[in-house]
Amino acid sequence: MVANNANGGTSLSLNAIVSGGEAGAERAALDVAISRQIPYQGYCPKGRRTEFGAIPSRYNLSETPIDETSQSLWFNVSSSDGTVIFAPPSLRRDSRPVLIVAACRRARRPYVILHSKFELETDLRMIVGFFNAYNPGTLYITGRAEATTKGLYDYVTKVLTSLSFYPRAKKPQPVPAPSSALGPSRESYPGTPIPWAR
């Protein structure tokens, strides 16, 4: 749900933010959730190991049965109502956005890809439009890793702190069991060059 707050800004209602804790977009999502006391949940690879280092134990995440990033991505996508993917242009190869989009399509979950070169107002409009279209209760916030897109952590933090979040529930919701159950779908979403999964 989208609403205007007392300061004239935009407020979004959520049950929880979902993140796997990878350095970059996902780590920023966790830190914003913790600092603003927004409920969060998510899956990380077994052993909390990622391609770019270990995930600190201070993040309360569930570990997947195997230490494959693709499995944690799938669990996070399929247990969320929608996914926001931060994928600004990068000179370094990063397969994460491709894997995430494939998981969203397989799980039939709506997603939006933010391709801008750190353009705050553009990305804020895209996120608000996504909420207006799909009203996700749990939102998976993900994207490129910091190692491939320098400055992404700070940018995602800026985007998320520019929005106000208010809870739909007083307590964090339990992590749903991942599944391939069909979720919301739309033919297309105005304003994005990539269509939603059918």
VENVENUR-V597801 format. One record per residue. N is the residue number from 1. RES is the residue in one letter. PSI is psi as a letter, one per 40 degrees, with the letter a starting at -180 (none if undefined). OMEGA is omega in degrees with one decimal (NA if undefined). NEAR is the number of other ideal C-beta (glycine too) atoms within 10 Angstrom. Layout:
# VENVENUR-V597801
<<N RES PSI OMEGA NEAR> <N RES PSI OMEGA NEAR>>
This chain:
# VENVENUR-V597801
<<1 M h -179.7 13> <2 V h 178.6 15> <3 A i 175.5 11> <4 N h 179.1 10> <5 N i -174.8 12> <6 A d -179.0 7> <7 N e 179.8 8> <8 G e 178.8 6> <9 G a -177.7 12> <10 T h 177.2 17> <11 S h -179.8 16> <12 L h 179.3 20> <13 S h -177.3 17> <14 L i 165.8 23> <15 N d -177.8 19> <16 A i 168.6 25> <17 I h 177.9 25> <18 V h 179.4 31> <19 S i 176.7 28> <20 G e 173.9 27> <21 G e 178.3 24> <22 E i 179.0 27> <23 A h -178.1 17> <24 G b -176.3 25> <25 A d -175.8 29> <26 E d 178.5 35> <27 R d 177.6 23> <28 A d 179.5 25> <29 A d 178.9 31> <30 L d -176.8 25> <31 D d 176.5 17> <32 V d 178.9 22> <33 A d -179.1 24> <34 I d -177.3 14> <35 S d -179.1 11> <36 R e 178.8 13> <37 Q f 174.1 9> <38 I h 178.5 20> <39 P i 177.7 18> <40 Y i 179.4 23> <41 Q i 177.5 23> <42 G i -179.4 28> <43 Y i 173.2 25> <44 C i -179.6 25> <45 P i 177.3 25> <46 K h -177.4 14> <47 G e 179.3 12> <48 R f 179.3 16> <49 R i 175.8 14> <50 T i 179.8 20> <51 E d -173.7 14> <52 F f 175.8 14> <53 G i -177.4 13> <54 A i 176.5 11> <55 I h -178.0 23> <56 P i -176.7 11> <57 S e -179.7 8> <58 R e 177.4 8> <59 Y h -175.7 19> <60 N g -177.1 12> <61 L i 175.8 24> <62 S h 178.9 15> <63 E i 178.1 15> <64 T i -179.0 22> <65 P d -179.7 10> <66 I i -175.8 11> <67 D f 178.8 15> <68 E h 179.0 12> <69 T d -179.2 19> <70 S d 179.3 16> <71 Q d 179.0 17> <72 S d 175.9 27> <73 L d -179.7 25> <74 W d 179.6 22> <75 F d -178.9 26> <76 N d 177.8 30> <77 V d -172.6 28> <78 S e 177.4 22> <79 S e 178.9 22> <80 S i 176.5 30> <81 D e -179.3 20> <82 G i -175.4 25> <83 T h 171.9 26> <84 V h -175.8 26> <85 I h 176.0 21> <86 F h -177.0 26> <87 A g 177.2 22> <88 P i 179.3 19> <89 P i -179.9 10> <90 S i 178.2 14> <91 L e -179.2 7> <92 R i -178.3 10> <93 R h 179.2 6> <94 D h -176.3 17> <95 S e -175.2 13> <96 R d -179.4 23> <97 P d 179.7 17> <98 V d 179.0 10> <99 L d -179.0 16> <100 I d 178.2 24> <101 V d 178.9 18> <102 A d 178.6 16> <103 A d 178.7 23> <104 C d -179.7 26> <105 R d 179.6 15> <106 R d -178.2 13> <107 A e -176.6 21> <108 R f 175.2 16> <109 R h 178.5 25> <110 P i -179.7 20> <111 Y i 173.8 25> <112 V h 178.9 23> <113 I h 179.4 18> <114 L h -174.6 23> <115 H e -171.2 17> <116 S i 176.7 15> <117 K g 179.9 8> <118 F f 178.1 18> <119 E g -170.6 14> <120 L d -175.2 12> <121 E d 178.5 9> <122 T d -177.4 13> <123 D d 176.2 22> <124 L d 178.2 17> <125 R d 179.7 13> <126 M d -179.3 21> <127 I d 178.9 21> <128 V d 177.1 14> <129 G d 177.8 16> <130 F d 178.3 25> <131 F d 177.8 22> <132 N d -177.4 11> <133 A d -170.4 17> <134 Y e 175.7 21> <135 N f -177.0 15> <136 P h 176.4 24> <137 G d 174.4 16> <138 T h -173.0 22> <139 L h 175.5 25> <140 Y h 179.3 31> <141 I h -172.7 28> <142 T a 178.9 31> <143 G a -178.9 28> <144 R i 176.6 25> <145 A i 179.4 24> <146 E d -178.0 21> <147 A d 179.9 16> <148 T e -178.5 18> <149 T g -176.2 24> <150 K h 178.7 13> <151 G e -176.3 11> <152 L d 179.1 25> <153 Y d -178.2 19> <154 D d -178.6 12> <155 Y d 179.6 24> <156 V d 175.9 30> <157 T d 179.9 17> <158 K d 178.8 14> <159 V d -175.3 23> <160 L d 179.0 23> <161 T e 174.6 12> <162 S e 178.2 14> <163 L i 173.7 18> <164 S h 178.2 16> <165 F h 174.0 17> <166 Y i -171.7 12> <167 P i 169.6 15> <168 R d 179.1 14> <169 A i -177.2 12> <170 K d -177.7 6> <171 K i 175.8 8> <172 P i 178.2 15> <173 Q i 177.2 15> <174 P i 178.7 8> <175 V h 179.3 17> <176 P i 176.1 15> <177 A h 179.4 9> <178 P i 178.3 19> <179 S i 176.7 11> <180 S e -179.9 10> <181 A i -178.4 11> <182 L h 177.3 9> <183 G a -179.8 19> <184 P i 175.3 15> <185 S i 176.0 13> <186 R i 180.0 12> <187 E d -179.7 7> <188 S i 179.1 10> <189 Y h -177.9 17> <190 P h 173.8 6> <191 G e 178.2 12> <192 T i -176.8 16> <193 P e -178.0 6> <194 I h -178.1 14> <195 P i 174.1 10> <196 W i 175.4 22> <197 A h 177.0 19> <198 R none NA 9>>
